[in-house]
Amino acid sequence: MSARLIPYGRHSLGADDIQAVLKVLESDWLTQGPMVQKFEEAFASYCGARHAVAVSSGTAALHLAALAAGFASGDEIITSPITFVASANCVAYVGARPVFADIDPQTGCIDVREIARRLTPATKGIIPVHFAGQPCDLGAIAALARENGLTVVEDAAHALGSSYLVDGEEFRTGCCAHSDMTIFSLHPVKHIAAGEGGVITTNDEKLYHRLCLLRSHGITRDVDRMETNDGPWYYEMQTLGFNYRITDFQCALALSQLKKLDDFVARRRAIALKYRQAFENELALGLLAEHPNARSSYHLFVILALGPDRAELFRALRKKNIGVNVHYIPVHLQPFYRENYGYRAGDYPLAEEYYRRAVTIPLYPAMSDNDVNLVIEAVCRSVKALLS
Ligand SMILES: *Cc1c(COP(=O)(O)O)cnc(C)c1O
């Protein structure tokens, strides 16, 4: 048994990260300085996208992406019921209707056939969520979007550093080869930390400029983009925007972390492989499959309680100081969604069945081999005890 709690996720900060932040704290700029652009350029280059726009959170990134996409009242936008509420909330922010499409129980990702089934003349966009770090079937989603004139915003909050194959060609998540925009989160449990933070990547010039405007009050100081110019003090507010900016010291941290991302992902994949090997012959447990066309960056590792009761397994593991969690309560069952959009239990049976079984076990790059073994032992012993 572990004496201290092993959390389900945790950031990995080194002396290099701390130095990078200190350097900015001693500089002239705490915000709106050079680090933001530096981070954006490095992030866009990592993902293989033309542009990256850094903002104050992943949720702000989703809100701005929904606005830039032009989602509005009367539109229906399709996302997964198995996600963090923010994926659907951004649709509600702009007055559009969040519509869900059930998951593929093999992967936990949205099922493209279910998206096709939910299309109506009001459908304007799709927000596929790369669940637990595994990219959705983006080739099929892009084809469906093209046929129906839909905007695709990937929610890749779980999936920085992942990649996928389309027709045998490999693409890195965030390159936007199969979407209009991709959003990421820089929350400390995600792949790289900025405290709070988010990023939107895009290859579309128009969307890029719109995102930049919306991030900072709808204001531009770019002379080439202004209607008039009264002088060097002049700026123009061209649309109703927000203050969704990120600070320079956060971007210094994120940039320093980005340099280590590939190592973080490699460690996450190595731990996931150990878990798979330990649990694949455990008939009382189910695992999500890694699709042959997807290379997950493993934000989360989920086990499915097929034999034991999920709540009992959860309690047994917490008692052993394993910081298990549940990702996610189906969004359509949240009171806000039931009351405002009329969703009910039974609307998305595969998502609901997944939710009844799911337990997230610890996974983060700084986990020691010993921690991994403690988790494996605790899971195997708990399952055995609950079934006897
Ligand atoms: C974390 C997360 C978000 C929101 O990111 P924040 O930076 O916490 O605002 C959005 N979507 C998903 C799927 C997430 O896991």
The ligand as an SDF file (V2000), in Angstrom:
LIG
                    3D

 15 15  0  0  0  0  0  0  0  0999 V2000
   -9.2260   20.5990  -19.7240 C   0  0  0  0  0  0  0  0  0  0  0  0
  -10.2150   20.5620  -20.8290 C   0  0  0  0  0  0  0  0  0  0  0  0
  -10.7710   21.7160  -21.3950 C   0  0  0  0  0  0  0  0  0  0  0  0
  -10.6430   23.0830  -20.7880 C   0  0  0  0  0  0  0  0  0  0  0  0
   -9.3710   23.5150  -20.5710 O   0  0  0  0  0  0  0  0  0  0  0  0
   -9.0490   24.6000  -19.4090 P   0  0  0  0  0  0  0  0  0  0  0  0
   -7.6730   25.0380  -19.7530 O   0  0  0  0  0  0  0  0  0  0  0  0
   -9.1490   23.8660  -18.1070 O   0  0  0  0  0  0  0  0  0  0  0  0
  -10.0570   25.6950  -19.5210 O   0  0  0  0  0  0  0  0  0  0  0  0
  -11.5580   21.5780  -22.5230 C   0  0  0  0  0  0  0  0  0  0  0  0
  -11.8250   20.3780  -23.0410 N   0  0  0  0  0  0  0  0  0  0  0  0
  -11.3520   19.2470  -22.4980 C   0  0  0  0  0  0  0  0  0  0  0  0
  -11.6740   17.9400  -23.1450 C   0  0  0  0  0  0  0  0  0  0  0  0
  -10.5480   19.2940  -21.3650 C   0  0  0  0  0  0  0  0  0  0  0  0
  -10.1070   18.1600  -20.8090 O   0  0  0  0  0  0  0  0  0  0  0  0
  1  2  1  0
  2  3  1  0
  2 14  2  0
  3  4  1  0
  3 10  2  0
  4  5  1  0
  5  6  1  0
  6  7  2  0
  6  8  1  0
  6  9  1  0
 10 11  1  0
 11 12  2  0
 12 13  1  0
 12 14  1  0
 14 15  1  0
M  END
$$$$
